[in-house]
Amino acid sequence: MAVSDITPMASLLIIAPVVLGLAGTASFWAYLVGCFLAICVALCMGELGSMYPVAGGLYSIVHRVLGRPLGFLALIDYIAQGVFLPASIALGVGTYLHALHDSIPINLSSAIAMAVVTLLAVLRIHVGAVLVAVFLAIEVIVIGVLSVAGFLNWNQPLSILFAPVIADGATLTSVGAGVVVAALAITMFSVNGYDSAINFSEETRGAPSNIGKAVVIAAAAGIVLELVPFVGGLFGAQNLNAYLSSATPLTDLVGTLWGDTAKNIIIVGALFAVINAILAITLQFSRILWSSARDKAWPTPVNHALSRVHPTFRSPWVATLLTGGVATVLCFASDLVTAVTFTAVLIIALYGLVAVAALVSRIRDKGAERPSRMPLWPLPPVLVLVGIIIAITQQTARDIWIVAILFAVGLVYYYVFLHRSRQERWVPHTIAEETILEQRT
């Protein structure tokens, strides 16, 4: 489930073209650095997730380590991701349907796909996991085909990595290291999702240390599945300018090499991959919203509604319908690049909180049991924080301001509503945890 939530195929087909358009052939370095930082993030998550294996995932971890206000900001960030992330991936459905037939509208077809997958996600988790496994198998097959298409038809010199270029109209223009930094947040978004091993921890069995291992293994597996065909496609492109400027570069490469029939077959496989991605993401974030209601983060009527579980499927159906419903609306109102860049800022902001939590936990709670300990501490969280600070400086002012306003509204809500009645709202799971949090805040 965790590897499926990284959605390597969907990320490769939907997010990678955004990176190629932004950084050109320097996207290779952006991916390498982004994937390295992702492993560092996974090490932080693995250690903390093994200590706090609950459905709230990262927001519950930040809550327990850094206190209630920052924990609530992490929840707000997570919920915003819960609607923008599936909407970003769902827009890929319309993109590739449009590639099959240009009369198919991108936004409408994406919204329909989002609505259908939302209904599928209402099925109980065991049924959902079977569907996700089937889609993942299809995903791996398509990834294999794309990798073969690139590496067996090597057309570009190694110099495109050391003298990187970007598509600029009908020509190629040289670019510098700045584009690597600009694309860093998006490449980290591209391999995001390995934290779902923590979000589903209450529904899985085994020692807590297995959760930490699952996070790191899922991150590594997702990176390999995504990076190999990405590199193959970059070197397999016959017309580099057309490849870098295309909205569907990898499937275009297949069409160039093997014809339109092969291209259309791969697009159909890509659509399965995107559906898999939307389903996995919706399953994850609906449970986060359900967990927030269980923890009494909202007014009582809202908590009662969001915490409802379907009597037959045993799934959080209200939270699922709300998450998928808002994402469906966003499919009508947004475009792919805007959704991807904004979601990337949300993701790295949350990663920053996790890295700080990983540092604070080791320094303050020296005697705490850590079923899965990260190696080389404090290097992983420090590298994550440095990378995020550098990446944030290259994001658009619009995206940064929107996230800042979102956090400001969240803090106002916390201090006006949650903070005034601490024993009744935003409740940790045990009395012992409540006592610790009272002492910290």
C-alpha positions, 0 to 999 in steps of 0.5 A: 500500500505504501509503495502504491501511495508513492504512485511512481508511475503516475508521478513519472507521467504527471509530475516529471513533465512539470520538472522537465519543463522547469529544469530541462535536462538539469532535472536529472540533478533535481531528482537525484538531490530530491530523492536523497532528501526523501530518503533522509525524510523517510529515516526521520519518519521511520524513527518517529512513526515506530514510536507513535504508530497511529492513523494520524500519521505525521500530524500526530507525530508533530503533535506529540513531539512539538506540542499542540499548536504545531501539531494542529498546523501539521494537521491543516497542512495534511488536510490541504494536501488531502484535496490538492494531492488527489486533484493534482494526480486526477488532472493526469487522467484528463491529460492522457485521455486528451492525448488519446483523443483531443476532443476529450476535455481535460478538466471534466474527464479528470473530475469524473475520474475523481468522483468515481474513485471516491466511491471506490474508496468508500469500500472497506480497506481490504477490498481497496488494498486488493484493487491497489495491488492489481493497479500496482502490478500494471504500473510496474509493467508499464514502468518496465516498458518505458525503461526498455524504450529509453535505455535500448534506444540511447540517443542523447550524449552524457553532456546533456547532464553536465551542460544542461539545457531547457526547451525555449520555444523551438530552441534549447537554452543553457541553464544553471544550478538555479533551476535545480533548486527551483525544481527541488520541491517538485521532485520531493513531491514526486516521490512523496507518499511513503508516510502512508505506512504510518497512516495505516499502522493501526490496521496492520500487524507486527512489531512497531520497528516494522513500521519504520522499516516499511517507511524507508523501504517504500521510499527506496522502492518508489525512488527506483521505480520512478528514477530508472525510467525517467533517466531512460526517457531522458537519454532515449529522446530523439528530439530533445526539444520536443521531449522537454516541452511535451506534456506527455513526453514518455508516451510520446517516446514510445509512439516515436519508437514503436508507433501509435498503437504501442503508444495508446496501449501505454496510455491505457496502462498509464490511466490505470496507474493514475487511477491507482494513485488517486485511490491510494491517496484518497484512502490515506487522506480520508483516514487522516481526516477521520483521525482528526475527528476522533481526536476532537479537532473540530466542533462536536457536530463536525467530529460526529459526522467525520468519525462515522464508519460505514456499517457494511464496509467499515470505512470512514465514508463521510471523511472519504466523500468530503476529501474526494468531493473537494478534490473533484471540485478542484479538478474543474477549477485548477490546472496541472502546473498550479496544483503541482507547485502548490502541493509541493510547497505544502509537502516540504513545509510538513517535511520541515516540521517532521525534521524538527520533530526528529531533532527535538525528540532525540535531544529532549526525550533521550530515554524514550523507546525507539523501536526503529532508530535512524542511522547517522543522527543528526545528519538526516534531519539537518540535511532535510532542513537545509534542503527545504530552506533552500528550496523554499527560497525558489518557490513562487510568492503566491504559493508561499503566501497562500500556505502562510495564510492557511497556517495563520488561519489555523493558528487563529482557530486553534487559539480561539477554539481548541486552546480554550478547552484543552481537556475536551478538544484535540485529545491525545489517545492516552492519559499519559500522553495528555499529561506529557503534553500539558507539561510541554504546552 
